């Protein structure tokens, strides 16, 4: 609507300029000023009327839930001297095979274990002389056996008994039904927004029309009762229990 008014004003101004050029009528300038003023007034008047006939509310929904997947990231390290790189590869492979077999014996399915390629880089002393190599290799375990994986990660006796060097060990907790959970939260946030709109319009004795627009915010997945918020959303994987929340901004017509 405002663009339509401005377009009419522009076309009228062009017409008057053409007419002024032909007739050299000095009163044409007053006509232009009048049309511009009316156009600006019309735009602001339309915007003010629009604000009076609409309602903006923010709905909110949150839920506590438990993770149903765990990812265990394990990184093993070996150090060898100069000229012993081949020995390092063989020893690392021996440890990886033994560790994988141990996981399977403990009830972890073979398809839940992913072994990454080994990497190596030279090691230097404080004087810049090369003293050997460090080798690293990672294993990822992705499983729905949360209790079992937690127990293995928190009690790495097998790794210690074999003299393996554990460079890194990290647990990440995930949820396989996150898309369905997000849909549930959006529906609840929409219902909350509608309830708030009905409450506000009822208190103001104004009729509530249809929802004309809705904009969902980003999801915040945090540890329970956390106050952390990010404009880009959060997905905390460090805790088994989680909280998910979302806001939804809705615009309603008023009757």
GIMO-V309459 format. One record per residue. N is the residue number from 1. PHI is phi in degrees with one decimal (* if undefined). Layout:
# GIMO-V309459
n:N phi:PHI
n:N phi:PHI
This chain:
# GIMO-V309459
n:1 phi:*
n:2 phi:-60.6
n:3 phi:-65.5
n:4 phi:-65.7
n:5 phi:-65.1
n:6 phi:-62.0
n:7 phi:-61.5
n:8 phi:-61.7
n:9 phi:-63.0
n:10 phi:-62.4
n:11 phi:-63.0
n:12 phi:-65.9
n:13 phi:-64.5
n:14 phi:-61.4
n:15 phi:-62.7
n:16 phi:-68.4
n:17 phi:-61.1
n:18 phi:-64.2
n:19 phi:-66.3
n:20 phi:-66.5
n:21 phi:-65.6
n:22 phi:-79.7
n:23 phi:-95.9
n:24 phi:51.7
n:25 phi:-84.8
n:26 phi:-70.0
n:27 phi:-74.6
n:28 phi:-64.0
n:29 phi:-61.2
n:30 phi:-64.2
n:31 phi:-64.0
n:32 phi:-63.4
n:33 phi:-60.4
n:34 phi:-65.0
n:35 phi:-65.4
n:36 phi:-61.7
n:37 phi:-62.0
n:38 phi:-62.4
n:39 phi:-64.8
n:40 phi:-62.6
n:41 phi:-61.6
n:42 phi:-65.0
n:43 phi:-63.1
n:44 phi:-65.8
n:45 phi:-66.7
n:46 phi:-64.5
n:47 phi:-65.0
n:48 phi:-67.9
n:49 phi:-66.9
n:50 phi:-63.7
n:51 phi:-64.6
n:52 phi:-73.0
n:53 phi:-109.4
n:54 phi:-138.1
n:55 phi:-135.3
n:56 phi:-112.0
n:57 phi:-133.4
n:58 phi:-119.3
n:59 phi:-91.1
n:60 phi:-140.2
n:61 phi:-149.3
n:62 phi:-146.9
n:63 phi:-159.5
n:64 phi:-90.5
n:65 phi:-152.0
n:66 phi:-106.8
n:67 phi:-65.9
n:68 phi:-119.9
n:69 phi:-137.6
n:70 phi:-131.9
n:71 phi:-118.1
n:72 phi:-104.4
n:73 phi:-99.9
n:74 phi:-120.4
n:75 phi:-125.2
n:76 phi:-101.0
n:77 phi:-131.0
n:78 phi:-136.0
n:79 phi:-120.4
n:80 phi:-133.7
n:81 phi:-85.3
n:82 phi:-60.7
n:83 phi:75.9
n:84 phi:-116.5
n:85 phi:-63.3
n:86 phi:-62.0
n:87 phi:-63.8
n:88 phi:-62.3
n:89 phi:-61.9
n:90 phi:-65.3
n:91 phi:-66.5
n:92 phi:-64.2
n:93 phi:-61.8
n:94 phi:-61.9
n:95 phi:-68.6
n:96 phi:-65.3
n:97 phi:-62.4
n:98 phi:-65.3
n:99 phi:-67.5
n:100 phi:-63.2
n:101 phi:-62.8
n:102 phi:-63.4
n:103 phi:-60.8
n:104 phi:-64.9
n:105 phi:-61.6
n:106 phi:-84.8
n:107 phi:102.7
n:108 phi:-85.4
n:109 phi:-67.9
n:110 phi:-60.4
n:111 phi:-73.3
n:112 phi:-89.3
n:113 phi:-110.2
n:114 phi:-125.5
n:115 phi:-100.8
n:116 phi:-92.5
n:117 phi:-62.8
n:118 phi:-77.0
n:119 phi:-126.6
n:120 phi:-141.2
n:121 phi:-150.9
n:122 phi:-69.4
n:123 phi:-117.9
n:124 phi:-123.8
n:125 phi:-90.1
n:126 phi:-67.7
n:127 phi:-100.0
n:128 phi:86.8
n:129 phi:-87.4
n:130 phi:-72.4
n:131 phi:-113.3
n:132 phi:154.5
n:133 phi:-134.7
n:134 phi:-109.8
n:135 phi:-116.1
n:136 phi:-128.0
n:137 phi:-147.0
n:138 phi:-110.0
n:139 phi:-127.8
n:140 phi:-112.4
n:141 phi:-115.5
n:142 phi:-117.1
n:143 phi:-147.3
n:144 phi:-95.0
n:145 phi:-90.8
n:146 phi:-61.4
n:147 phi:-61.6
n:148 phi:-65.2
n:149 phi:-65.6
n:150 phi:-59.1
n:151 phi:-63.5
n:152 phi:-65.5
n:153 phi:-71.3
n:154 phi:-85.5
n:155 phi:-132.3
n:156 phi:-81.3
n:157 phi:-63.2
n:158 phi:-60.9
n:159 phi:-64.9
n:160 phi:-67.4
n:161 phi:-63.7
n:162 phi:-90.9
n:163 phi:73.7
n:164 phi:-74.3
n:165 phi:-98.9
n:166 phi:-91.9
n:167 phi:-74.7
n:168 phi:-152.3
n:169 phi:-145.8
n:170 phi:-141.6
n:171 phi:-103.8
n:172 phi:-125.5
n:173 phi:-104.0
n:174 phi:-125.5
n:175 phi:-136.2
n:176 phi:-78.1
n:177 phi:-108.4
n:178 phi:-64.0
n:179 phi:-58.5
n:180 phi:-65.4
n:181 phi:-66.1
n:182 phi:-63.9
n:183 phi:-61.7
n:184 phi:-61.3
n:185 phi:-67.3
n:186 phi:-64.5
n:187 phi:-62.7
n:188 phi:-68.0
n:189 phi:-67.0
n:190 phi:-64.9
n:191 phi:-62.4
n:192 phi:-65.7
n:193 phi:-62.7
n:194 phi:-65.7
n:195 phi:-64.2
n:196 phi:-65.2
n:197 phi:-63.3
n:198 phi:-63.9
n:199 phi:-65.6
n:200 phi:-67.5
n:201 phi:-65.8
n:202 phi:-66.3
n:203 phi:-66.4
n:204 phi:-88.4
n:205 phi:53.7
n:206 phi:-122.4
n:207 phi:-71.0
n:208 phi:-97.8
n:209 phi:-92.1
n:210 phi:-78.3
n:211 phi:-72.8
n:212 phi:-100.3
n:213 phi:-160.5
n:214 phi:-145.0
n:215 phi:-131.4
n:216 phi:-85.2
n:217 phi:-83.3
n:218 phi:-83.5
n:219 phi:-84.6
n:220 phi:-112.6
n:221 phi:-109.7
n:222 phi:-130.6
n:223 phi:-69.1
n:224 phi:-56.0
n:225 phi:63.6
n:226 phi:-77.6
n:227 phi:-102.9
n:228 phi:-68.4
n:229 phi:-141.7
n:230 phi:-134.6
n:231 phi:-63.3
n:232 phi:-100.2
n:233 phi:90.3
n:234 phi:-131.8
n:235 phi:-134.6
n:236 phi:-81.1
n:237 phi:-108.4
n:238 phi:-85.5
n:239 phi:-119.7
n:240 phi:-71.7
n:241 phi:-89.5
n:242 phi:-136.8
n:243 phi:-126.6
n:244 phi:-122.2
n:245 phi:-145.0
n:246 phi:-156.2
n:247 phi:-113.2
n:248 phi:-139.0
n:249 phi:-92.3
n:250 phi:-122.4
n:251 phi:-118.0
n:252 phi:-118.0
n:253 phi:-79.7
n:254 phi:-109.0
n:255 phi:-91.4
